[in-house]
């Protein structure tokens, strides 16, 4: 089954996404992310390109990331 729905960010949640891979293509950092389509629940693999890299105040390691969304 092919999913042709547009991905509306209003219905996408960080807790539903899983980071699959981090790789370099054309000297640019890319990420592969798995997430469900909000309309049909089809599993999707999305590839995103890093447009900026900035320092953050998050505590490392990120193992307790789920606590940020409670």
C-alpha positions as CSV (number, residue, x, y, z in Angstrom):
1,X,0.0,0.0,0.0
2,X,1.4,3.4,-1.0
3,X,0.8,6.5,1.1
4,X,0.2,9.6,-0.9
5,X,-0.9,11.8,2.1
6,X,0.7,15.1,2.8
7,X,2.6,15.1,6.2
8,X,1.0,17.8,8.3
9,X,3.4,18.7,11.2
10,X,0.3,19.5,13.4
11,X,-0.3,15.8,13.7
12,X,3.4,14.6,14.0
13,X,4.9,14.1,17.4
14,X,8.5,13.5,18.4
15,X,7.5,10.5,20.5
16,X,6.1,8.8,17.3
17,X,9.4,9.1,15.4
18,X,12.4,6.8,15.5
19,X,15.9,7.9,14.2
20,X,17.0,5.2,11.8
21,X,20.3,6.6,10.4
22,X,22.6,9.6,10.2
23,X,24.7,9.9,7.1
24,X,26.6,12.3,4.8
25,X,25.6,13.0,1.2
26,X,27.1,15.7,-0.9
27,X,29.1,17.0,2.1
28,X,25.8,17.6,4.0
29,X,24.5,15.8,7.1
30,X,21.3,13.8,6.6
31,X,18.9,11.9,8.9
32,X,16.5,9.0,8.1
33,X,13.5,9.0,10.4
34,X,10.7,6.5,10.7
35,X,7.2,7.7,11.5
36,X,3.6,6.8,10.9
37,X,1.4,8.7,8.5
38,X,-1.1,10.6,10.7
39,X,-4.0,9.7,8.2
40,X,-3.5,6.1,7.4
41,X,-0.9,4.9,9.9
42,X,1.4,3.5,7.1
43,X,5.0,3.4,8.3
44,X,7.1,6.0,6.5
45,X,10.8,6.6,6.1
46,X,11.6,10.3,5.9
47,X,15.0,11.7,4.9
48,X,15.9,15.2,6.2
49,X,18.9,17.4,5.6
50,X,20.5,19.4,8.4
51,X,20.1,23.1,7.5
52,X,21.9,24.5,10.6
53,X,23.9,23.2,13.5
54,X,23.8,25.1,16.8
55,X,24.9,24.4,20.4
56,X,22.1,23.6,22.8
57,X,21.7,23.5,26.6
58,X,20.4,19.9,26.7
59,X,22.0,17.6,29.3
60,X,24.0,14.7,27.9
61,X,23.6,11.8,27.5
62,X,20.2,12.0,25.8
63,X,19.0,8.6,27.2
64,X,16.3,10.4,29.3
65,X,14.8,12.2,26.3
66,X,11.3,10.9,27.0
67,X,11.1,13.0,30.2
68,X,11.2,16.2,28.0
69,X,7.8,15.3,26.5
70,X,6.0,14.3,29.7
